[in-house]
Amino acid sequence: MFFEGDRIRAMREMILANDEAGRRKALEKLLPIQRSDFEGIFEAMQDLPVTVRLLDPPLHEFVPHEDANQKEMAKEMGITVEEVRQKVHDLEEVNPMLGHRGCRLGNTYPEISEMQARAIIEAALNLKKKGIKAIPEIMIPLTGTFEEMKMQEKIVRDTAEKVIAERKEKIDYLVGTMIEIPRAALIADRIAESAEFFSFGTNDLTQMTFGYSRDDAGKFLPVYLEKGILKHDPFQVLDQEGVGQLVRMGVERGRSTRPNLKVGICGEHGGEPSSVEFCHSVGMNYVSCSPYRVPIARLAAAQAVIKEEAAAKANAGKKAKKDEGKGKKAAKKKK
């Protein structure tokens, strides 16, 4: 959503800004673009909930790293190539996947979350005016502590209520989070005080639980699979023994605080049959996956329900036989 034409220029202008005023000026250019994008998504999905994840990638992904592109950017922005290079250098991180991204971006630069929340709510209200119902669910990425979730929730809600007051028109929306850091699963009961829904980001949750880098695991995973150290590639098939334990714990603890907590999964595992069955067994409401995997996910979800019902019938039959046996024994004793 940020890489095409004018939007990447505005995004880079925001990143290169030296202060909040400069960032807000650039974000004003991004606001109508984001609003238009969300209007299109909500219209296509009318009457259905749409989960929007706030900005997640580290900022260095949006700046040019090649000399030619840096020169072009300097010319566009009216600054020196050295200034661009310095900013790109400043944004470099040793381990960007564990760096300045997700809710950490939104909490250090709240104006980014404000712009996105405004774009989402304004888009939903614009469609309401046209008689189209939009149901936005705003998702905070990479939450690891209650405090950072609460801070992001406040920014989103304050912005949303401000827009609602300006427009004198109400809209229903939810604020939730991605559970993709092991710590978040462990303190899910606290996070659910603030989050109205959870989406388990099992790509990152698997990466952080195993300590395997998704980008580098290809060097040893084939050997691990060949030698039987692992039965499956954990990035393709959910590791129910370890990662799954965190997921189950997160669901249970989250619902101990908020019984009606909406829970789902987003990531590669959402379209893998055994993983979908596991998601059903822990009481998730939905799975999300790549479009081409949707038919597989739907079939796996249906099969999970059928298996569960068959197991329940079998257990009920066993119980009935056991009770019948107890009844016969009691009758004999009576005689």
N, C-alpha and C positions, 0 to 999 in steps of 0.2 A: 504493500500500500504506500510505501514511501520512496520507491526507487525510480519511478517514471518521470520524465520531463521536468516540469516546474516544481513538482513536489520534492524531488531529490535536491534541487537547488535551495529550496526553502529549508529543508531538513539540515543541509550542510551549513546554511547561514545560522540556524539555531545552534548547531554544535560549535561553530566557530565564534559565536558571540562571547564577549568578555564579561558580560554581566546579565542580570535578570531582565533588565529593560530591553537589551538586545535580543535575548531569547524570546521574550514575549512578542516583540515586533515580527520575528520570523514565524512564530507560532500563529500569529494572526493570518499569515498567508496560507498556513496549513489547515486552519480551521474550516474554511468553506470546502476544501478538497475532501477532508475527512467526513464532513457532514454529508456531502454528496455521495460518497462511497457508502456510508451507512444507510442513507435513504434507499439506495439501490438494493442493498442486502435485505433491509427490512421489508421492502415492497415485494421482493421475490419470496420472502418467507412469511408473508402476512398471516396473522393469527397463530403463528408458531413462535416459540421462544428462540432468541438468537443470543448465543454467548459471545461476547466480544472481549478478547484478551487485550489488556492495555499493553503499551510498548514493552517488549521483552528483550530484544537483542542489545548487546553492548554497542555504544555509539561508534566505536572504531569501524564497525561494519558499514557505516554510511559515508565514510570519508574516502577520497581517492588515495591510493598508495603508489601509483605509478607517476613518474615525473611529468609526463605529458598531461595527464588528467589534473595533477596538482597545479600546473601552470594555467590550464584552462579555468580552473576554479578560482585561482588568484585573480585572473583577469575579470571574471564575472563579478567577483565580490569587491573589486577595487582595492585589494590588499597585496602585499608582496608574497612571492612564492615561499620565502623563508618563513613568513607567519603561518602559512598553510602547513608547511613541513613541521614546524614546531608543534602546532596543534595536533597533527597526526601522531607525532612522536609522544606527546603528552597523553594521548588516548591509548597508547599501546599497553597491553597487560600481559603478564607472564601466563596467567591461566584465565582467559576471558570468560569461560563458562562458569567460573566461580567468582567472577569479578563484579564490575559496576554495571549491572543489568537488572531487569525485572523491577520489582517494587523498590529496589535500591535506587534506581534512576528516578522513579516517581517521588521518592521521599527526599532525595537531594535536590531535585529540580521539580517541585510540586506543580509548576506552571505547565509541565508536559501532561500530567494527569488531568489537570483542570481543563486544558484544551480538548483532550479526548473525551472526557465526561460531558463537556458542553456539546461537542459534535454529536455524540450519541443521543443525548436527550433532545436536542434541537431537531435532529433527524426524525426521531420518534414522534415529536409533536407536529412536525410538518406533515407527516403522513396521516396523523390523526385528523388533521384539518381536512384532508382529502377523503376521509372515511375509511382509511386503511389502519388496521390495528397492528401496532408493533409491540413486541414484548422483549425489551432489552435486559440482558443479564450481564452485568459488568464484572469481569474477572481480573483479580489482582494476581500477577504472576510472581512466582519465586518467594512466597511468604515463608519465613523461617521462625519469626517471633510474633507473639500477640501484638506487641507494640507497633511493629511496622505494618501489620494488617490494619490495626485500628487507625493509624495515621492516614493510610491510603483510603480507607473507608470514609473517614471524615472529609477528606479532600473531595472525593467523588460525591458524597451526599450534599455537602455544602454547595458545590457547583450545581448539582442537579436541582436542588431546592431554589437556588438563585434563578436558574433558567425558568423553572415552573412559576416563580413569583413574577418574573418579567413578562411571561407570556399569559399569565392568569389562566393557565390550563394545566390540568393534572395528567400525569402518566405513571403507570405502575412500572417499577423496575426492581431488580435484585442486585445486591452486591455480594460477590463471593470470591473464592480464591482457588488457585491451583495448589494442590498438595504435591510437591515434587522434591522437597527437601526432607530427609528422614526426621529431622527435629519437628517439622510441622505435623507429621503423623503422630509423633509421641505426645504432642501437646494439643491435639485436635479438639479436645474438649474446651480449651481456652479460646482457640481460634474461632470455634463455632459461636462464641459469644458475639463475635463481630461479623462473621461470614454467614450468609444465608444459603450458600451452596458450596460444595467442594467438587473440583474436577481433579482427579488424580493424574498428574503428568508423569506417566510411568516411564517415559524415555529417560528423563533426568533422574527420576527416583531410582531407576535401575542403575544408572551410571554412578550415582552417589553412594548407593548401598553396597554395590560390588567394589567400588573404587576402580571401575574400568572406564577408560575414555572411549566413547563411541567412535571417535575419529581414529583411534590408534589400536583398538581391540582386534582389528583384522590381522594383526601381526601374530597373535597367539591364539585367538579363538578357534581357528580351524584345527590346530594341534590339540587343544583342550577337548574339542568334540571327538576327534579321532581317538584320543587316549581314554575317553570316557570320564575325564575330570568333570565335564559338564554334559548333561544329557541333551540340552538344547541351547541354541544361541539365546541368551537372556534378553537380547534386544528384539527378538522376534517372538519368543514364547515367554509369557510372564513367569518369573520365578516365584511359584506359589509358596515355597518353603521359607524364603527369606523376605523378598520384596512384598510378596503376598501377605505375609504376617503384618507388615507395616500398614498395608492397605486395609486389611481387616480391622486392625487396631484403630486406624484413623476413622473408619466408618462408625465403629462402635462408640468410640470416645466422642466423636462429633455429635452423634445422635443422642448421647447421654445428656448433652447440653441443649441440643435443639432437635427434638424428636422428628420434626417434619423436614429435616435437612435434606435438600436435593443433592444426590451424589452421582457422579459419573466418572468416566475415564477418558482421557484424550492421549493419543499416542499410537504407535504401531500396534500395540497389543489389542487395541479396540476392534481389530478386524481378524484376530486369530481365534479359531474356534474354542480351544481349551481355555484360553484367557477369558473369552466372553462368558463361558460357562462358570468360571471362577467369579467373575464380576456379578453374575446373577446370584451365586451362592452367598455372597457377602451382602446382598441387598441393594445393589446399585440400581438407580433409576434408568440409566442410559449408558451406551458406549458411543464414542465418536471415532471415526476412522477415515482413511482416504476414500474418495468416492468409489473407486473400483472395488473396494472391499465391502461396500455396504450390503450387497446381496449375501455374502458369506456371513457377515455379522448378524443379519436378520435371521438367517437360517439357524445359525449357532444359538442365538437367543431363544428361538422357538424350540429347538431341541433340548435346551437346558430346562425349559419349563416342563416339557413332556417327561424328561428323565426324573425331574423333581416330583411330578405328580405320580409317576409309576412307582418311585421309591416310597412315597407316602402311602400308596395303596397297599404295597407289599408289607410295609411296617404295620399298617392297620390290620391286614390279614393275619400276620403273625401274632399281634396283640389279641385279636379275637380268638385265635386258636388257644393261646396261652390262658386267656380268661375262661374259655370253655373247659380246658383241662383242669383248672383250679376249681371250677364249679362241680365237675364230676367227682373230684377227690373229696370235696366238701360233702357231696351227696352220699358218697360211700361211708364217710365217717359218721354221718347222721344215722344211717341204717344200723 
